[in-house]
Amino acid sequence: MAIIEFVIVPLGELSLSKYVAEVVKLLEKKGVKYQLTPMGTIIEVPTVSEGLRIIEEAHELMFKLGAKRVSTTIRIDDRRDKKVKMEDKVKSVLEKAREG
């Protein structure tokens, strides 16, 4: 299971919400589990390659929406010894923060 955080920024734009909204529509159309955060989007996918294909499609979408230059940043957590979901990672941290 791969958890991938990405940030796509159409350079030169002051407001990004219309662009982010289109990425959310894309993720929902594809049935991808995602979490929107104030600073990026996190997806949970079976493989890194599947996630990268989705992010590439989102990146290209920015140009279709009129962007002239786009910067995309990607962070990948690819754990293969056991299946870990986004909420498992958060739960683990919160449990440790509340101990003793």
C-alpha positions as CSV (number, residue, x, y, z in Angstrom):
1,M,0.0,0.0,0.0
2,A,1.4,3.4,-0.9
3,I,0.4,6.7,0.7
4,I,1.4,9.6,-1.5
5,E,1.2,13.3,-0.6
6,F,1.3,15.7,-3.5
7,V,1.1,19.4,-4.1
8,I,0.4,20.8,-7.5
9,V,0.8,24.6,-8.0
10,P,0.0,26.4,-11.2
11,L,2.6,29.1,-10.9
12,G,1.5,32.7,-11.2
13,E,-2.0,32.0,-9.7
14,L,-3.1,33.8,-6.5
15,S,-5.9,31.5,-5.7
16,L,-5.6,27.7,-6.1
17,S,-9.0,26.5,-4.9
18,K,-10.5,26.2,-8.4
19,Y,-7.5,24.1,-9.4
20,V,-7.6,21.9,-6.3
21,A,-11.4,21.4,-6.8
22,E,-10.7,20.0,-10.2
23,V,-8.1,17.6,-8.8
24,V,-10.7,16.5,-6.1
25,K,-13.2,15.8,-8.9
26,L,-10.6,13.7,-10.7
27,L,-9.8,11.7,-7.6
28,E,-13.5,11.1,-6.9
29,K,-14.1,10.1,-10.5
30,K,-11.3,7.5,-10.2
31,G,-12.6,6.3,-6.9
32,V,-9.3,7.0,-5.2
33,K,-9.2,7.3,-1.4
34,Y,-7.9,10.8,-0.6
35,Q,-7.5,13.3,2.2
36,L,-7.5,17.0,1.4
37,T,-5.3,19.1,3.7
38,P,-4.8,22.8,3.8
39,M,-1.4,22.4,2.1
40,G,-1.7,19.4,-0.1
41,T,-3.6,16.2,-1.0
42,I,-2.8,12.7,0.2
43,I,-3.9,9.6,-1.7
44,E,-3.9,5.9,-0.7
45,V,-3.2,3.5,-3.6
46,P,-2.2,-0.1,-4.1
47,T,1.1,0.8,-5.8
48,V,3.4,3.7,-6.3
49,S,3.1,3.4,-10.1
50,E,-0.7,3.8,-9.9
51,G,-0.3,6.8,-7.7
52,L,2.2,8.4,-10.0
53,R,-0.2,7.9,-13.0
54,I,-3.0,9.7,-11.1
55,I,-0.7,12.5,-10.1
56,E,0.6,12.9,-13.6
57,E,-3.0,13.1,-14.8
58,A,-3.7,15.8,-12.2
59,H,-0.5,17.7,-13.2
60,E,-1.6,17.7,-16.9
61,L,-5.1,18.8,-15.8
62,M,-3.6,22.1,-14.7
63,F,-2.4,22.9,-18.2
64,K,-5.9,21.9,-19.6
65,L,-7.3,24.5,-17.1
66,G,-5.1,27.2,-18.6
67,A,-1.9,27.1,-16.4
68,K,1.3,28.0,-18.3
69,R,3.7,26.6,-15.7
70,V,3.1,24.0,-13.0
71,S,5.2,22.8,-10.1
72,T,4.4,19.5,-8.5
73,T,6.0,18.1,-5.3
74,I,5.5,14.4,-4.3
75,R,6.3,12.5,-1.1
76,I,5.8,8.7,-1.0
77,D,5.4,6.3,1.9
78,D,5.6,2.8,0.4
79,R,5.4,0.2,3.1
80,R,5.4,-3.4,2.0
81,D,5.8,-5.5,5.2
82,K,2.2,-4.8,6.2
83,K,-0.9,-2.9,5.0
84,V,-1.1,0.5,6.6
85,K,-3.8,3.1,5.8
86,M,-3.7,6.8,6.3
87,E,-5.9,6.7,9.4
88,D,-3.6,4.0,10.9
89,K,-0.6,6.3,10.8
90,V,-2.6,9.2,12.5
91,K,-4.0,6.9,15.1
92,S,-0.6,5.5,16.0
93,V,0.8,9.0,16.6
94,L,-2.2,10.2,18.6
95,E,-2.1,7.0,20.8
96,K,1.6,7.7,21.5
97,A,1.0,11.4,22.2
98,R,-1.7,10.5,24.8
99,E,0.4,7.9,26.7
100,G,1.8,8.6,30.1
